[in-house]
Amino acid sequence: MVHSAPTARSGSGIVSVLAVAGIVGSLMQTLVVPLVGQLPRLLDAAAADTFWVITVTLLVGAVGTPVVGKLGDLYGKRTMMLVCSLPLIAGSAVCALADSLIPMIAGRGLQGLGVGMIPLGISALRDLLPPQRVGPAIALMSSSMGIGGALGLPISAAVAEYANWRMLFWGSAALSLMVAALIWLLVPHTPANANGRLDVVGAIGLGAALVCLLLGVSKGADWGWGSGTTLGLLGAAVVILLLWALWELRVRDPLVDLRTTARPQVLFTNLVSILVGFAMYAQSLVVMQILQLPEATGYGLGQSMLAAGLWMAPSGLMMMAVSSFGARLSAARGPKTTLFIGALILSLGYGAALVLMDWAWGLMIAGCVGSMGVGLAYGSMPALIMGAVPRNETASANSFNTLMRSIGTSVSAAVVGVVLAQMTVTMGGHTLPSESGFRTALLIGCGVALVAALLTLTLPRPKADTETVHHTLAEAAQPVAQATWPGLSVDERAELLRLRQENAELRRELDVLMQSVSVWVKNLAER
């Protein structure tokens, strides 16, 4: 059944609602960053335990995103976006009422499920918009992950500094409720494009592997990279992933179709996603610390948390600004070109940060340049993914791509943490990251971005989305097709129309070839 595209007017409303939903979902990841130093006092807990308030959101988001994506293919993306809004609302309320660590962790875990709204929204655009509007909408929606993270920091810092900390969570509950209402009222029904059932064993296996991997990577620096806990978690992740892959290749309805994921266009796009996620997060980690370190260090800029967040806020807006340009570039040159240019611009952002790191305005400019690259890269990735997977796998494939970005950010945090922990200076009895440590981290990020650009060159030329072509042809020529082939289904008529069009193109090419041969023979005879 062909899903009719909405009008242009309703399409604009759909894109706006889904973009806001993505921003709110990604906002939850940076919501409590300004409270990190106060959490032990607020929750009467040890500082070593309060790290779970941040980590649990990342873990639940990483584990839940592939599952939510698969359910979106099975039961409809709009339905699952509404389902994701429920734990966002409930988790925000639980955090707002929490007086101890356990309820706070539980609420933050529920908030982590909101990240799944981003790949669901991206995939829904393919079902809800006419083909000519899908590219710009996907670029905007995809960049919402970075926009929410960048804008969340100054907003949450301002609330934490000038109001009661519980207002952060009551505000996020209100935003989540507003998003749910907008989706309910303005986003049309999206059809279920897949059959089968959820692979529960695959979901548990992937979840266990991701928890072991991300926990080992994120806490390895604290526990020690050679400790039994860290090595045990990383080893368990490898073993569980291998067993999970064997299961996914055998099961009838896999959580992730590894055969589709192994296609060169999907595989290399996901690898580039890991590298771009690494580079994006490394820059934000380094710049945020340089801005806040005391000026007495000689390289710190002495900014407050709120001021540092405001210096970084324009980078989030820059992602939104370049999304439209990225869509036009993808339409003209292909998403592969956009991804390549985005990775190069991201590396230039690192170069600018190396040169301008002793100036707040310079770091803001460098952040904006880097964010332009991230916006272009993130906007092109879903187009590459959806151009290589069937329609009934778009949500799960985009969710897996989002997971790859999350893995990149987690590995980035671990690598940058190790670099800054090893390259330090001692001032006033305190051990601080050194200037050479920050420069080394920036050089690593620059190198990773350049590797991402080079890896992009290995991507095959993307093929046309045959299903979109089929449905577009069927809709455009429906009256003629119905009269010519009255007994066939819409898809069968679309296939015949496509073959007829290809036949006509071949005839035109043959005519041109014959004319060229005739001219050549005539010239030869005259000689």
C-alpha positions as CSV (number, residue, x, y, z in Angstrom):
1,M,0.0,0.0,0.0
2,V,1.4,3.4,-0.9
3,H,1.3,6.0,1.8
4,S,0.1,9.3,0.5
5,A,2.4,12.2,1.1
6,P,1.0,15.1,3.0
7,T,0.7,18.6,1.6
8,A,3.6,21.0,1.6
9,R,2.0,22.9,4.5
10,S,1.5,19.9,6.7
11,G,4.9,18.7,5.7
12,S,6.5,21.8,7.2
13,G,4.7,21.2,10.4
14,I,5.8,17.5,10.5
15,V,9.5,18.4,10.0
16,S,9.3,21.1,12.7
17,V,7.7,18.7,15.2
18,L,10.1,15.9,14.5
19,A,13.1,18.2,14.8
20,V,11.9,19.5,18.1
21,A,11.4,15.9,19.3
22,G,14.9,15.0,18.3
23,I,16.3,18.1,20.1
24,V,14.4,17.3,23.3
25,G,15.6,13.7,23.2
26,S,19.2,14.6,22.8
27,L,18.9,17.4,25.4
28,M,18.6,14.7,28.1
29,Q,22.2,13.7,27.7
30,T,23.7,17.0,28.8
31,L,20.9,18.0,31.2
32,V,22.7,17.2,34.4
33,V,26.3,18.2,33.4
34,P,26.1,21.5,35.4
35,L,25.0,19.5,38.5
36,V,27.9,17.0,38.5
37,G,29.8,18.7,41.2
38,Q,26.7,19.2,43.4
39,L,25.2,15.7,43.0
40,P,27.0,14.1,46.0
41,R,25.6,16.8,48.3
42,L,22.1,16.9,46.7
43,L,21.7,13.1,46.7
44,D,23.7,12.3,49.9
45,A,25.9,9.9,47.9
46,A,29.6,9.2,47.3
47,A,31.0,11.1,44.3
48,A,32.2,7.8,42.8
49,D,28.6,6.5,42.7
50,T,27.0,9.7,41.3
51,F,28.7,9.1,37.9
52,W,25.8,6.6,37.2
53,V,23.5,9.6,36.9
54,I,25.2,10.5,33.6
55,T,26.4,7.0,32.5
56,V,23.0,5.3,32.9
57,T,21.4,7.7,30.3
58,L,24.1,6.9,27.8
59,L,23.9,3.2,28.4
60,V,20.1,3.0,28.2
61,G,20.1,5.1,25.1
62,A,22.7,2.9,23.4
63,V,20.9,-0.3,24.4
64,G,17.4,0.9,23.7
65,T,17.9,2.6,20.4
66,P,18.2,-0.5,18.2
67,V,15.2,-2.1,19.9
68,V,13.1,1.0,19.5
69,G,14.1,1.2,15.8
70,K,13.1,-2.4,15.1
71,L,9.8,-1.9,16.9
72,G,9.3,1.2,14.7
73,D,9.6,-0.9,11.6
74,L,7.2,-3.5,13.1
75,Y,4.5,-1.2,14.5
76,G,5.0,2.2,13.0
77,K,7.4,5.0,13.7
78,R,4.8,7.5,15.0
79,T,3.5,4.9,17.4
80,M,7.0,4.3,18.8
81,M,7.8,8.0,19.1
82,L,4.7,8.4,21.3
83,V,5.8,5.3,23.3
84,C,9.3,6.9,23.7
85,S,7.8,10.1,25.0
86,L,6.2,8.3,28.0
87,P,9.5,7.3,29.7
88,L,10.8,10.8,29.0
89,I,7.9,12.3,30.9
90,A,8.0,9.7,33.7
91,G,11.7,9.8,34.0
92,S,11.8,13.6,34.3
93,A,9.1,13.5,37.0
94,V,11.0,10.8,39.0
95,C,14.2,12.9,38.8
96,A,12.4,16.0,39.9
97,L,11.0,14.3,43.0
98,A,14.2,12.3,43.8
99,D,15.9,12.8,47.2
100,S,18.4,9.9,46.9
101,L,20.7,8.2,44.3
102,I,18.6,5.2,43.3
103,P,15.5,7.1,42.2
104,M,17.7,9.6,40.3
105,I,19.4,6.8,38.4
106,A,16.1,5.2,37.6
107,G,14.7,8.4,36.3
108,R,17.8,9.2,34.2
109,G,17.6,5.7,32.8
110,L,14.1,6.3,31.6
111,Q,15.2,9.6,30.1
112,G,17.8,7.7,28.0
113,L,15.1,6.1,25.9
114,G,14.3,9.5,24.4
115,V,17.4,9.2,22.2
116,G,15.4,6.7,20.1
117,M,13.1,9.4,18.9
118,I,15.9,10.7,16.5
119,P,16.3,7.7,14.3
120,L,12.5,7.1,14.4
121,G,11.9,10.6,13.2
122,I,14.4,10.4,10.4
123,S,12.9,7.1,9.2
124,A,9.3,8.5,9.5
125,L,10.2,11.4,7.1
126,R,10.7,8.9,4.3
127,D,7.1,7.7,4.8
128,L,5.5,11.1,5.4
129,L,7.1,13.5,2.9
130,P,7.2,13.7,-0.9
131,P,10.6,12.6,-2.3
132,Q,11.8,16.1,-3.1
133,R,11.5,17.2,0.5
134,V,13.0,14.2,2.2
135,G,16.6,15.2,1.9
136,P,16.4,18.7,3.6
137,A,14.2,17.3,6.3
138,I,16.5,14.4,7.1
139,A,19.5,16.7,7.2
140,L,17.7,18.9,9.8
141,M,16.4,16.0,11.8
142,S,19.8,14.3,11.9
143,S,21.6,17.4,13.1
144,S,19.1,17.6,16.1
145,M,21.3,15.3,18.1
146,G,24.2,17.8,18.1
147,I,21.8,20.8,18.4
148,G,20.2,19.4,21.6
149,G,23.5,18.6,23.2
150,A,25.0,22.0,22.4
151,L,22.0,24.1,23.5
152,G,21.3,22.0,26.5
153,L,24.5,22.9,28.3
154,P,23.9,26.7,28.7
155,I,20.2,26.3,29.3
156,S,20.7,23.7,32.1
157,A,23.6,25.8,33.5
158,A,21.5,28.9,33.7
159,V,18.7,27.0,35.5
160,A,21.1,25.3,37.9
161,E,22.8,28.6,38.8
162,Y,19.7,30.9,39.1
163,A,16.9,28.5,40.1
164,N,16.1,25.3,42.0
165,W,17.8,22.3,40.4
166,R,14.5,20.4,40.4
167,M,13.2,23.0,37.8
168,L,15.6,21.3,35.3
169,F,13.6,18.1,35.4
170,W,10.1,19.7,35.7
171,G,11.1,21.7,32.6
172,S,12.2,18.6,30.8
173,A,8.9,16.9,31.8
174,A,6.9,19.8,30.3
175,L,9.0,19.8,27.1
176,S,8.5,16.0,26.7
177,L,4.7,16.4,27.3
178,M,4.6,19.1,24.7
179,V,6.5,17.0,22.2
180,A,4.1,14.1,22.8
181,A,1.1,16.3,22.2
182,L,2.6,17.8,19.0
183,I,3.3,14.3,17.6
184,W,-0.2,13.2,18.5
185,L,-1.8,16.2,16.8
186,L,0.4,17.0,13.8
187,V,2.2,13.8,12.8
188,P,0.1,11.5,10.6
189,H,0.0,7.7,11.1
190,T,3.0,5.9,9.7
191,P,2.5,2.4,8.4
192,A,4.3,-0.7,9.7
193,N,6.7,-1.6,6.9
194,A,7.9,-4.9,8.3
195,N,6.5,-8.2,9.3
196,G,7.6,-10.7,12.0
197,R,8.3,-10.2,15.7
198,L,10.9,-8.6,18.0
199,D,14.0,-10.7,18.4
200,V,14.0,-10.7,22.2
201,V,17.2,-12.9,22.5
202,G,19.0,-10.6,20.1
203,A,17.9,-7.6,22.0
204,I,19.2,-9.0,25.3
205,G,22.4,-10.1,23.7
206,L,23.1,-6.8,22.1
207,G,22.2,-5.0,25.3
208,A,24.5,-7.1,27.4
209,A,27.4,-6.6,24.9
210,L,26.9,-2.8,24.8
211,V,26.7,-2.5,28.5
212,C,30.0,-4.4,28.9
213,L,31.7,-2.4,26.1
214,L,30.5,1.1,27.0
215,L,31.0,0.6,30.7
216,G,34.5,-0.8,30.2
217,V,35.4,2.1,27.9
218,S,33.9,4.9,29.9
219,K,35.2,3.7,33.3
220,G,38.5,2.2,32.2
221,A,40.5,5.3,33.1
222,D,39.0,5.3,36.7
223,W,39.3,1.5,37.3
224,G,42.6,1.1,35.5
225,W,43.0,-0.2,31.9
226,G,44.8,-3.2,33.2
227,S,42.4,-4.0,36.0
228,G,40.5,-7.3,36.1
229,T,37.2,-5.4,36.0
230,T,38.0,-3.4,32.9
231,L,39.6,-6.3,31.0
232,G,36.8,-8.7,32.0
233,L,34.1,-6.3,30.7
234,L,35.9,-5.7,27.4
235,G,36.5,-9.4,27.0
236,A,32.9,-10.3,27.8
237,A,31.8,-7.7,25.2
238,V,33.8,-9.4,22.5
239,V,32.5,-12.9,23.3
240,I,28.9,-11.8,23.7
241,L,29.1,-9.8,20.4
242,L,30.4,-12.9,18.5
243,L,27.6,-15.1,20.0
244,W,25.1,-12.4,19.2
245,A,26.2,-12.2,15.6
246,L,25.9,-16.0,15.1
247,W,22.4,-15.8,16.5
248,E,21.4,-12.9,14.3
249,L,22.6,-14.8,11.2
250,R,20.5,-17.8,12.1
251,V,17.3,-16.3,13.5
252,R,14.4,-15.7,11.1
253,D,13.5,-12.1,12.2
254,P,16.8,-10.6,13.5
255,L,17.0,-7.5,15.5
256,V,19.7,-6.2,13.1
257,D,20.0,-7.7,9.6
258,L,23.8,-8.3,9.6
259,R,23.7,-9.2,5.9
260,T,22.2,-5.8,5.1
261,T,24.6,-4.1,7.5
262,A,27.6,-5.7,5.8
263,R,26.7,-4.1,2.5
264,P,29.7,-1.8,1.7
265,Q,27.6,1.4,1.6
266,V,26.0,0.7,5.0
267,L,29.2,-0.8,6.6
268,F,31.5,2.1,5.7
269,T,28.9,4.7,6.5
270,N,28.6,3.2,10.0
271,L,32.4,3.1,10.4
272,V,32.6,6.8,9.4
273,S,29.8,7.5,11.9
274,I,32.0,6.1,14.7
275,L,34.9,8.4,13.7
276,V,32.7,11.5,13.3
277,G,31.1,10.9,16.7
278,F,34.6,10.5,18.2
279,A,35.8,13.8,16.6
280,M,32.7,15.7,17.5
281,Y,32.8,14.8,21.2
282,A,36.6,15.2,21.6
283,Q,36.4,18.8,20.5
284,S,33.6,19.6,22.9
285,L,35.4,17.9,25.8
286,V,38.6,19.8,25.2
287,V,37.1,23.2,24.5
288,M,34.8,23.1,27.5
289,Q,37.7,22.4,29.9
290,I,40.0,25.1,28.4
291,L,37.2,27.6,28.8
292,Q,36.7,26.8,32.5
293,L,40.3,26.3,33.7
294,P,41.7,29.3,35.7
295,E,43.6,31.9,33.9
296,A,46.5,31.3,36.3
297,T,47.4,28.2,34.3
298,G,48.5,30.3,31.4
299,Y,46.2,28.6,29.0
300,G,42.8,28.4,30.8
301,L,40.3,31.2,30.1
302,G,38.6,31.3,33.6
303,Q,35.0,31.1,32.4
304,S,32.1,30.0,34.6
305,M,30.0,26.9,33.6
306,L,27.2,29.2,32.3
307,A,29.6,31.4,30.3
308,A,31.4,28.4,28.9
309,G,28.1,27.0,27.8
310,L,27.1,30.3,26.2
311,W,30.4,30.4,24.3
312,M,29.6,26.9,22.9
313,A,25.9,27.5,22.2
314,P,26.5,29.0,18.7
315,S,28.0,25.7,17.5
316,G,24.6,24.0,18.0
317,L,22.8,26.7,16.0
318,M,25.5,26.4,13.3
319,M,24.5,22.7,12.8
320,M,20.9,23.8,12.2
321,A,22.1,26.5,9.8
322,V,24.1,24.3,7.5
323,S,21.5,21.5,7.3
324,S,19.7,23.1,4.4
325,F,23.0,23.7,2.5
326,G,24.0,20.1,3.2
327,A,20.7,18.8,1.7
328,R,21.2,20.9,-1.5
329,L,24.8,19.6,-1.8
330,S,23.7,16.0,-1.4
331,A,21.0,16.5,-4.0
332,A,23.5,18.0,-6.5
333,R,26.6,15.9,-5.7
334,G,25.4,13.0,-3.7
335,P,25.5,12.4,0.1
336,K,29.0,10.8,-0.2
337,T,30.4,14.2,-1.3
338,T,28.6,15.9,1.6
339,L,30.0,13.4,4.1
340,F,33.5,13.9,2.7
341,I,33.3,17.7,2.9
342,G,31.8,17.5,6.4
343,A,34.7,15.4,7.7
344,L,37.2,17.8,6.1
345,I,35.6,20.8,7.6
346,L,35.5,19.1,11.0
347,S,39.3,18.6,10.8
348,L,39.7,22.3,9.9
349,G,37.8,23.1,13.1
350,Y,40.4,21.3,15.1
351,G,43.1,23.2,13.2
352,A,41.4,26.4,14.2
353,A,41.2,25.4,17.8
354,L,44.9,24.6,17.9
355,V,45.7,28.1,16.6
356,L,43.1,30.0,18.6
357,M,42.9,28.1,21.9
358,D,44.1,31.1,23.9
359,W,41.1,33.2,23.0
360,A,37.4,32.6,23.9
361,W,36.2,34.1,20.6
362,G,38.7,31.9,18.8
363,L,37.4,28.7,20.5
364,M,33.9,29.8,19.7
365,I,34.8,30.2,16.0
366,A,36.6,26.9,16.0
367,G,33.6,25.2,17.6
368,C,31.3,26.7,14.9
369,V,33.6,25.5,12.1
370,G,33.7,22.0,13.6
371,S,30.0,22.0,14.1
372,M,29.5,22.9,10.5
373,G,31.4,19.8,9.5
374,V,29.4,17.6,12.0
375,G,26.1,19.0,10.7
376,L,27.0,18.2,7.1
377,A,28.3,14.8,8.0
378,Y,25.4,13.8,10.2
379,G,22.9,15.1,7.7
380,S,24.3,12.9,4.9
381,M,24.5,9.7,6.9
382,P,20.8,8.7,6.9
383,A,20.6,9.4,3.2
384,L,23.4,6.9,2.6
385,I,21.9,4.4,4.9
386,M,18.4,4.6,3.5
387,G,19.7,4.5,0.0
388,A,21.1,1.0,0.7
389,V,18.4,-0.7,2.8
390,P,14.8,-1.8,2.1
391,R,12.0,0.4,3.3
392,N,11.0,-2.2,5.9
393,E,14.4,-1.8,7.6
394,T,14.8,2.0,7.6
395,A,14.1,2.6,11.3
396,S,16.3,-0.3,12.6
397,A,19.1,0.7,10.1
398,N,19.1,4.3,11.2
399,S,18.9,3.3,14.9
400,F,22.0,1.1,14.4
401,N,23.7,4.1,12.8
402,T,22.8,6.3,15.8
403,L,24.3,3.5,18.0
404,M,27.6,3.8,16.0
405,R,27.7,7.5,16.7
406,S,27.2,6.8,20.5
407,I,30.0,4.3,20.5
408,G,32.2,6.9,18.9
409,T,31.4,9.4,21.6
410,S,32.0,6.9,24.4
411,V,35.4,5.9,22.9
412,S,36.3,9.6,22.5
413,A,35.6,10.3,26.1
414,A,37.8,7.4,27.1
415,V,40.7,8.3,24.8
416,V,40.6,12.1,25.7
417,G,40.4,11.2,29.4
418,V,43.5,9.0,29.2
419,V,45.4,11.7,27.3
420,L,44.5,14.5,29.7
421,A,45.1,12.2,32.7
422,Q,48.6,11.3,31.6
423,M,49.7,14.8,30.5
424,T,49.2,17.0,33.6
425,V,50.7,19.8,35.6
426,T,50.5,20.5,39.3
427,M,49.4,24.0,40.5
428,G,48.5,25.0,44.0
429,G,48.3,21.4,45.1
430,H,45.9,20.5,42.3
431,T,46.7,18.3,39.3
432,L,45.3,19.7,36.0
433,P,45.5,18.8,32.4
434,S,48.5,20.4,30.7
435,E,48.5,22.6,27.6
436,S,50.4,20.0,25.7
437,G,47.7,17.4,26.8
438,F,45.0,19.6,25.3
439,R,47.0,20.1,22.1
440,T,47.6,16.3,21.8
441,A,43.9,15.6,22.2
442,L,43.1,18.2,19.5
443,L,45.6,16.6,17.2
444,I,44.1,13.2,17.8
445,G,40.6,14.6,17.0
446,C,42.0,16.2,13.8
447,G,43.6,13.0,12.7
448,V,40.4,11.0,13.4
449,A,38.4,13.5,11.3
450,L,40.9,13.2,8.4
451,V,40.7,9.4,8.6
452,A,36.9,9.7,8.4
453,A,37.2,11.8,5.2
454,L,39.6,9.3,3.7
455,L,37.3,6.3,4.6
456,T,34.4,8.2,3.0
457,L,36.3,7.9,-0.4
458,T,35.9,4.1,-0.1
459,L,32.1,4.3,-0.2
460,P,30.5,2.9,-3.4
461,R,28.4,5.2,-5.5
462,P,25.0,5.1,-3.9
463,K,22.3,3.5,-5.9
464,A,18.9,5.1,-6.4
465,D,16.2,4.2,-3.8
466,T,14.3,1.8,-6.0
467,E,11.3,1.6,-3.7
468,T,10.9,5.4,-3.8
469,V,11.3,5.4,-7.6
470,H,8.7,2.6,-7.9
471,H,6.1,4.4,-5.7
472,T,6.8,7.8,-7.3
473,L,6.3,6.3,-10.8
474,A,3.1,4.5,-9.7
475,E,1.6,7.6,-8.2
476,A,2.6,9.9,-11.1
477,A,1.2,7.6,-13.8
478,Q,-1.6,5.9,-11.8
479,P,-4.4,6.7,-14.3
480,V,-2.5,5.4,-17.3
481,A,-1.2,2.4,-15.4
482,Q,-4.6,1.5,-14.1
483,A,-6.1,1.6,-17.6
484,T,-3.2,-0.3,-19.1
485,W,-2.7,-3.0,-16.5
486,P,-6.1,-3.1,-14.6
487,G,-5.4,-6.5,-13.0
488,L,-2.1,-5.7,-11.4
489,S,-1.1,-4.4,-8.0
490,V,0.4,-0.9,-7.5
491,D,3.9,-2.4,-7.1
492,E,3.6,-4.6,-10.2
493,R,2.4,-1.6,-12.2
494,A,5.3,0.5,-10.8
495,E,7.8,-2.2,-11.9
496,L,6.4,-2.3,-15.4
497,L,6.5,1.4,-15.7
498,R,10.1,1.5,-14.6
499,L,11.0,-1.2,-17.1
500,R,9.1,0.7,-19.8
501,Q,11.1,3.9,-18.9
502,E,14.4,2.0,-19.0
503,N,13.4,0.5,-22.4
504,A,12.7,4.0,-23.7
505,E,16.1,5.3,-22.4
506,L,17.9,2.4,-24.1
507,R,16.2,3.1,-27.4
508,R,17.3,6.7,-27.2
509,E,20.8,5.7,-26.5
510,L,20.7,3.2,-29.4
511,D,19.5,5.9,-31.7
512,V,22.3,8.2,-30.7
513,L,24.8,5.4,-31.2
514,M,23.4,4.6,-34.7
515,Q,23.6,8.2,-35.7
516,S,27.2,8.4,-34.6
517,V,28.0,5.2,-36.5
518,S,26.3,6.6,-39.6
519,V,28.3,9.9,-39.4
520,W,31.5,7.9,-38.9
521,V,30.8,5.6,-42.0
522,K,29.9,8.7,-44.1
523,N,33.2,10.4,-43.2
524,L,35.1,7.3,-43.9
525,A,33.5,7.0,-47.3
526,E,34.3,10.6,-48.2
527,R,38.0,10.0,-47.4
